[in-house]
Structures are given as C-alpha cells and as structure tokens.
Amino acid sequence: MRRIGAFFVSSWLAAAVLFLGRHSVPMIALSGVIAFAGFDIFRPDRS
C-alpha cells in the first residue's frame, strides 16, 4: 500500500511542477525527471 501511495505522490508532484511551471522548459524537464525517477524507484516489481 505504501508503494502505491508513493507512486501516486510522485506522479501528482510531477503534474504539479508541470502545471506551475507553464511553458518553462526547465520546469518541463524537472517534471519529467520527477516522474521517471518516481516511477523507477516505486515500480511494483522491485523488492
């Protein structure tokens, strides 16, 4: 359950960064880094 919650938080954090940094290339890049890092860290098959 904690892993799903962390996945949820990382994806919403990336969306918030993307929303708040409208049309800013560094913010778009940061959003991608947050999303991919969160998805990689909290992926379900990791033990």
Residue pairs with C-beta under 8 A, 6 or more apart in sequence:
3 42
3 44
6 38
6 41
6 42
7 38
7 39
7 42
9 38
10 34
10 35
10 37
10 38
10 39
10 41
10 42
11 35
11 38
11 39
13 34
13 38
14 31
14 32
14 34
14 35
14 38
15 31
17 27
17 30
17 31
17 34
18 27
18 28
18 31
20 27
21 27
21 28
21 30
21 31
